[in-house]
Amino acid sequence: MTTLTSVKRDNAIRLAGLLGVLCVATTACATATASDRPEIEVNDKQIVVPVKGGRAVVDTTSLGVRAEADDGANWQLSAPAADALGAPSTVAADGGKATWRYPAKGLTVTAATQAGRLEMTVHADEQGSMTWPVTGTDRSVQEIQFPRGEGLSVPAADPWWNSDAAGLAGAEFGMADGLTMPFWGTSQPGHGAGYIAGSDIGTSLRFVSDQGRLRTEAVHDFTPQESTMDYTMSFALTDGSPVAAARDYRDWLQHHGGIEPLQRKIARNPEVGKLIGAFHAYTWGEARTPEGIQRMRQLGLNRMWLGYDADDHPMTKQAVDAANQAGYLVGPYDSWANAQDPATADNPSSRWPAPVWQDACVRDAQGKVMTGFGGRGCYLSSESFARAEPTEQYLANRTREMTANGATSYFLDVDAAGELHTDHSPQHPMNKAEDRKNRLDRIGWLSGDRKLVLGSENSGAWANRVLTYSHGSLTPVSDGLWKLQKDRETWGGYAPQGAPAFFFKPVHLPADLAKAMFAPQFRVPLYQTVLHDSVISTDRWELSWSKLPDQSRDRAMLAMLYNTPLNLVLDKSELDSHGKQIAELQRYFEPLHEAAATEPMTDFRWLTPDHLVQRTSFGDSALTVTANFSAHPHDGLPAGCVDASVKGGTPQRICPTGL
């Protein structure tokens, strides 16, 4: 029986969990005492900090950092800060920590060993910015890894990646919103480095091409209003694996209470277990009806998550009942991020009761309403909702309305994607960190109190504890995609109503865009290395498997290799055209996902110099998958085929034909 005492206790436990995530999202919460830290050496203007695998040497005149590995290898972890710092003060060493200042810039720096890493914090006395660390400048560095979506590993000296055609040089990604996780890495034979931005809000990663080589520059804004006056960076020495920086970040996240196992989510809410082995699909037309669901079962689609758009034709209770009987999950699409004038709103999710429209809008520093997504309406303030909810229950009423048909899942767009806002409204002011906390609270309420199997868009690592699936975090989106989607003649618009071309019309990507996003030799499973046993990740909903026929074979192979479900769009025509092929893929995927969905990804490696034959491992040999993306057989595995071995079973092969 639920009592007031038990509710308070449960809420306290939940709040503690959310605070744990916030610790991960901002700065380190678990800090070693001085007596716990290894001793550091101060040699005039150099500080030598012991780290796992060697030493890090910091030059206080410039903030340049060098690595000295135990085997004698040494290289530059960071070039000097791009900004002139002025003369440093004398270093004060206190046990395991060193502190010094740059009086001309009003900066105080501390350096220490933390869990085998060099951890440095820069405190600013006043508002400003700095560009540091500057990484990848050492000529020995061969590859740069970063979590754009699932993850990429790009050759630093590759002419194409240095060109305008790739769209990477000159690009800048916010650590809290542009990347799925706030870290990056570099690698060279036998060695590498991992970099973690403990202060992700206010920090971005910029790619620069200089003399035919890529490097990265971290840029941090010190802003009192955003509470970003402290900037923490961690440096780790790694073994040079393409996923080594992700392994390091996973370890960091675990030691800050930041990963919630999928197995525990299933124990709390058994409905989550229906995601195991399931493909994901957004449904239209007949696919939203009991007859459409019966058709899926007849085709042999055994496990499915079925979503539907926020339009005037949601799934009926009868359709949801049919899905439940089939063992499927059903979840509506919703967004709490936008509002439009109710009289002219172009979608139901943007219609809110008065006075949400206008009164709850985010306002900029000049007090003007911040225009919403697609240039329509306004972005809504999570702080306004948080203040109003106890009495008005806008969110509770919306959720009750959206799930009245019996849906037990929910897709809440935007909330976990990290598109954070600063609200200057005097009625509900907030900064980006407060916006994130509000989102975590309400996501946690949906998955906790409401027991909904919750997903969001392109979910950042900071949200992993309070949701179960993420649509979009598998996709390394290049900016060229957004430009292409605006070309309605090529990409398709939002008609016809029953099967909008935006989702259903096949598109042949330009060669450079296809290479930047989907070339398998550059894809690396960073997100899976960190969060595979916590969050089920898919491609974006407008990038369904059949939307991009030229990439369909490789994307199906990648789904098996990464142990991640395909994301589909389904209507009668799609089921007629591709239903049997989809069912074949789902039947192959299901036992692999059953074996490894709750296991961590424990290894990823390239088996050939061209990086086109790849292998993943999950748990303690729970599952091993090998994919041959090349045009030639490798070690008995034909080109275009995948072999998977579940522990204790015989290898199973699939050779997807694509579309």
N, C-alpha and C positions, 0 to 999 in steps of 0.2 A: 504494500500500500504506500502511495506517495504522500508524504507529509511535508509540512513547511520546513521542518528541520532537514529532511532529506533533500529537498529542493535547494536549500541554502548550501548544504554540503556539496551537492553536485555542481552548483554554480561556482563555488569556490574552487573545486578541482578544475573545472573548465577554465576559469579565469587564470589559474596557475599555468595551465597548458598554453593559453594564449599569450601570457606574459613570456613564457619560454620562447615562443615563436618570435615575439617582438625583440627579445634579446638577440636572437639570431639575426633579425632584420636590421638591427642598429649596431650595437657594439657588443664586445664580448662580455658576458655576464659572469662566467667562471674565470676568475683571475687568480693566478698563483701569487702567493705571498713572496716577499723578497727572499725569505729563507729557502723557498722551494726552487728558486731559479738557479740555473748554473751560473757560475761567476763569469763576468765579461772582462775583457782587457781594454784598457784605454792607453793608446800609444800616441800622445800628442793629439793630432787631428784625426786619428783613426780609432775606431771602436771595433773590436773583434768579438763577435757574438757566436757562441757555440750553437749549432743547429743539428738536427738529425742528418747524418751523412756528411758532416763537415763543419765549415765555419762561414759566417757572413761578415764581410768587412765593410763598415760604413765610413765614408769620407765626410766628416762634418763640415768641410768647406763647401761642399756642393750637393750633398745627399746622394752621391753616387754610391752604389752598393756592388761589391764583388762577391762571387761564390768561390770558396776553396774547398773542393770535395776531398774526402778522405783518401781517394786514390790518386791525388795529385792534380786532377783536372781543375782548372779555374776559368771563370768567364764572368762577364759583366751581367749582374742581375738587373741593374738599373743604371742608365747613364745619369749624369747630374741633372738636377731639376732644371726645367726649361726656364724658370724665372731666376733672376738675380736675387740671391738671398742675403747678400752682405756678409760681413765677417761674423763668424760664430763666436759665442762666448766660450769660456773654459768649460770642459765637460765635468759634470758632477756625477761620480759613480757611487751608487749605494747598493752594495751586494750584487744582485742580479739585474740592476737597472741602471742605465745611463741617461742623463738629462742635460740638454744644452739649449741655448737660445740663439735666435737671429734677431738682435735688437732692432735693426733697421726695418725689418718686416713685421715685427711684433709676433713672432712665431716661437713656440716652445716645443721641443722635440724630445720624446722619450724612446728608448730602444731597449728591448729585453728579449730573452728567450721565452717563448710560450708554447708549450706542448711540442717542442722540437722545431718550431718555426722562429724566424726573426719577426717580431711584432713591433711596429713603429707607429706612434701616435703623434700627430702634429696638432697643436692647439693654437688657434689664432686669437689675438686680442681684439681684432676688429674685422669687419666684413671685408671679404676679398676672395681671391682664388689662387690656386697653385696647380701647376702641371708637373706631376710626379706620381709614381715612378714612370720612367721612360724605358720601355723594355723591348727586347728583341734586337737591340743594336749590335750585340756581339756577333761577329762574323761566323761563329760556330753554330749559331742558332739556325736550324733548318725549317722548323714548322712552328706555327702559332695556332693554338687551340682556343676556341671561345664558344660559349653556349648561346649562339644565335639559334633560337629554337632548340632542337635536340643537340646540335653541336657541329662545328666544322673544324677541320685541321687544314690550314692553308700553307703551302710552301712559301717561305719568306721571300725567296728570290725568283719566284715564278713570274715570267713576263706578263701572262694574262691576268693573274691576280693583282699585279701592280698597275694594270691598265684601267682606263675609264670604263671599259666594257664590263669589267667584273663588278663595278659599283661599290668596291670596298674601300679603296684609297680615298681618304677624305670623309669617310662615314664616321659617325659618332653615335655610340649606344649608351643610353642611361643604364647604370647598374641596377636600378630599381625597376625600370620599365622597358628598356630596350633589349636587355639580355634576360634569359630565364633564371640565371643564377649569377651572383656577383663575384665571379672569378674568371681567370684566364690562365693560360699556360704557354710555355715554350718548350721545345725539345730539340735535342741533337743526339747523335749516337751515344747511348749509355748514360746520358744525363738529361736533366730538364729542370724546369722551375714551375712552381705554382704560385699564383698571386691571388689573394683574397681581399676584397674591399669590405672590411668589417663595417664601414660607414657607407652603405650603398646609396642612401638618399643624398642627393647633391653631388654624386660622383658619376662620371661617365668615362667611357673608353673610346679613344679616338685612334683611327688607323691612318698612318702617314706613309707614303711611298717616297723614299729618298735614295737616289742613285740606284734604282732598280731593286730596292729591298723594302719590304714592309716592316714597320715597327709600330708599337702601340704607345700611346700616351694617356695616362689617367689624369683626368681633370676634376678637381674638387672645388666646389663653391662653399666658402665659409659664410653662412648666413644666420644671424641671430634668430630671425623669425622661424627658420626651419630647424633650429637646434642642431646645426651642422658645424659648430665651431671646433669640434674635435674630429679629426680625420685619421682613421686607423687602417693600416695596411699590414698584411702578413705575407711573408716570403718563405717558401719551402723549397728544398732541393728534392728532386724526384729522379726516378730511374729512366726518364725519357720516353716512357710509354705514351701513346697518343691520348690515353685517358688518365694519365698519372695525376694531372692537376685536378681532375674530377674526383679521383680517389681521395686526394688530400682534402678537398672541400667537403666530401662526405664525412670524413673523420672529424673535421672541424664542426660540421653541423651536428653530428652525433654528440660531441662533447659539450655542445651548448643546448642540449635537450630539444633538438630541432627536427627529428625524423619520427613520424608516427607510422608503425608498420601496418601494412594493409591487413595482415592477419588480425590485428587488434581491432581495426575498423569493422571487419566482418563479425568478430565476436560481439561487438557492441550493437551492430545492426546486421542481422543475417541477410537482409535484402542486398547488401553490398556484394555478397557472394555470387549473385546472379551476373555480375560483371565478368567473372572468371570464364574465359573461353569465348566471350561474346564479341562480335563485331558491333560497331556503332553505325547508326543510320538515321538521317533526318528524313521524315516521311512526308509525302504529298499525295493528294488525290486518293486513289483506292488503297494505297499502302497505309492510310490512316483508319481503315475500316476493318471490321471483323473478318470480312471476306479477304482483304489483303493480307491480314495476319495469318489466316488459314493457308493462303497461297505460300507464304514464306515457309510455313511448317511442311507443306507438301514438297517444296523444293529441297528440304533437308537442312534448312537453317535452324540449328539446334539452340543456339544461344544468341540473343540480340539485345542491344540497348536501342530503343526507338525514341527519337525525339521529334518534336514538331514545332514549327515556327509560331511566333506570336502574330497570328492573323485571326480572321473571323471564322475559321473553320478548325477549331481544336479537335483533338481526339474525343470521341464520345465515351461515356461510361461503358457502353457495350464493347467498344473497341479496346479500352483499357482492360476490361474483364477478360476479353479474348487473349490479350497479350499476357496477362498474369497466368491464365490457364496454360499458355504455351511455355511458361517459364521465362518470358522476356521481362525486361524492365522498360518502363515508359516514363519519360520526363519532358515537361514543357520547356521551351526556351523562354527566358525572361531577362529583363534588364532593369536595374534600379539606378542606372547612371544618367538617364535622359528624361526630359519632360518636354512636351510640346503643348501648345494651346489645345485644350480638349476639343474645341470646335473644329479644328483643322488637322489634328494629328493624323499621320499616315500609317500608324501601327498601334495596336492596343497597348503594348508595353510602355509607350510614351504618354499614355493618358492617365492622369492622376486626379484624385478629388481636389477641389479647391481647398486651401489656397497653395497647394504644392507648386503648381505652375507659377513662376515668377518668385514667390516668397522663398522657396527652397533652392533657388538657383545659386550656383557658385558665382561669386563676383570677383572681378580682378582688382588690382591695386587702385584703379581709378573709380571703382564702384560700379562698373558696367557688368551686365550679365554676360557670363562666358558662354558663347555660342556652342551648342551641342554637336553631337556626332553628325557628320555629313552636312554641316552648316544649317542644321534645323534645331529649333527650340533651344534648350540650354542643358548644360551639365548640372546634375543635381548634387547637392552637398550631403555627404554622409553624416556630417555633424548635425545638419538640420533634421535629418531623419532620426538620428540617435536621440536628440532632445525631444522630438515630438512623439516618438513611439510609445512611451509609457501611457500617454493619454489618447493619442489619435489612432495608434495601431495601423498606420498605413501599410507597413510591410507585412504584418501578420494577416491583415485582411487580403492583401494582394496574394499572398501565398495560399491562403485558404481558398480563394477563388480559383487560382490556377490548378490546384490539386483536388478540386471538388469531384473530378471524374475518377478519382482513385489512384492517380499517378503517385508512385513512391520514389521517383527520382526527380531531379530538378537541374536544369542548366542555367546558371546565373552568369550572364555575359559580363565581361569587363572586370568584375570585382577583384579577381585574383591576378589580373594581367599587369598590375603595377602602374596603370595610368593614373597617378596620384595628383591631387589638386590642393592648392592653397586657396582658401576661401577668405576673402577680405570683408565679407558681410559682417556688420556689427551685431547682427542677430544670431549668427552661428559661425563665428570665426574658427578656422582650423589651419594647421600646417599639414605638410605631406605625411609626416609620421602619425599625426592624429587621424588623418584620413585612413591610413593603413590599419590602424588599430580599430577604427569603427568598422571597416570592412571585415576584419578578422572576427570581430564580435558577432556581426550579423551572419557571416558564413558559418561560424561555429554554432549559432542558434539554429540555422536551417538543418545542419547535419546532426546536431546534438539534440536539442529540444524537439525539433520537428521530425527527427529520424528519417530525413530524406537522403537518398544516395546522391550526393552533391557533386557537381562539376562546374568548372568555369573555363574561361578563355585563357589559353597561353599562360597557365598558372605558374607564378614565380615560386621558387623554393620556399619562400617565407610562408606560403599558404598551405604547405603539404599536410599539416596536422589536422586541418579542418575540412578538407575535401578529399574526394576519392578519384576523380578522373579529370583530365585536362584536355580540351580540344584546342589544338594549335601548337602546343609545346613541342610537337615532333617536327614542325615545319621551320626550316631556316629561311624565313622570308627575306627576300631582297627587295629594296625599295622599288625596283622595276615592276614588281607585281602590282603595287598600288596604282601605278600609272596605267598598266595594262587593264586593270579592272575598271578604270574610268572610261575606257574605250568600249562603250556599250555595243557597238556594231561587232567588235571582235569577241568580247567576253560574254555579252548577253545582258539583258536587263531583267526587270522583275515581272515580266509577262512571259507566257500566260500564267494566270493565277494558280492553276493546278500543277504546273511544273515550270517554275521560273527559269528562263534561259541562264540567268546568273549562276545557277547551281547545276543545271542539266546540260547546257550546250557544251560539247567537247571543244577544247581549245588546244592549239598547237603552240607551245611557248616559243618565243624567240630563242635562238641557240644560246646566247650569252646568259639569259635569265635561267634557262633550263640547267645550264652548267653550274651557275652560282648556287642554285637551290638543291639540285637533285643528282649531280654527278656523284656516283657512289664512292669514288676514290678520295673525295674530300669530306665525306660524311663520317662523323665519329659519335658514338653514343655517350655523350657527356651527361645528359639528363638521366638516361637510364642507369649509368654508373652510380649516380647520386641517389636517385629516387625510384628505381624500378620496383622495389618492394614496398612502396608507399603510395604512389600515384600512377594510375593507368593513363597513358599518354597517347594521343592520336594526332593526325593532321588537322588542319583547319576545316571547318564545315563547308566552306565554299571551294575547298580543294579536294573534293571527294575523289575516290579512286577512279571513277569513270570520267571525271572532268578533264583529266590530263592523259589521254590515251597513249601518248608517246612515252610516258613515264610509268605506265601501269604495271609492266612486268617488274621493273626494278623496285617499285614501291611495294608490290606484293612480296618480293623477296626480302626487302628490308623489314617489313612487318614480321616476318618469320624470324629473321636474324636478331632483331631487337626484342622479340616477344611482345609486340605492341599491336593492338587491333587496327584493322582498316576502318576508316570513316567513310560512309557511303551516303548517297541520296537515293531514295527509292520511291518509285511510283509504279503503276501498272506496266508502262512501257519498259522501264528499267528492269523490272522483274522478268518480263518476257525476253528481253534482249540478253541480259547478263546474269539472270538468277541462278542458272545451273553452275556457271563459272564461280560466282560468289559463294555458292554453297560448297563447292569443292574446296575453295580456299579456307572457308570457315571450318570445315570438317578436319582439315589438316592442322589448322591453328589451335583448335580447341584443346586437344590433349597436351600440346606444348605449353599452352597457357595454364592449364590445370597443374602441370608439373612445376611451373616456375613463376607464376604471377606473384606469389608471396615471397619469392627468393630475391636476394640482391643479384645484380649483374656483377660477377666476380672477375671476369676477364674479357678483354677485347684485344684482338691482334690482327695485323695484316699478315697474310701468308705468302704474298708475292711482292716483289719490289714495286710493281705498278699499283699496289693497294686495291686491286680489284677482286682478290679472293680474301674473304674475311671470316673470322671465327669469333663467336661469343660463348661464354660459359656463365651459368647461373647457379648460385648456391654451391654446395659441396657436390659438384658433378650432377646436380639435379637435371640439368639440361645442357647440351652442347649443340650449337648450330653452326654450320659452315655454309657460306653462300658464295657462289662463283658468278660475279658480275661480268667477267671477261668474255671474250669470244672464243676461248680455247679451253679444253678440258684441263683440270688440275687434279693430280693425285686420285684419279678415278671419278672425280665429280664433273659431270658434263657442264659446258657453258650454259648459263641461264638457269641453273638448278640449285636447290637447297637440300642439304642433308641435315636431319635433326635426330639426336639420340637422347631419349629420356633414360635416366638412370635405371639400369636393370632391364631395359628394353632393347629391341633391335632398331637400327637406323631406319628412318623413314625419309623418303625423297619426294620432292615436288618440283616440277619445272613449269612455272607459270607461263602461259602463252601471251599474256598481255591482251590489249584490246586493239 
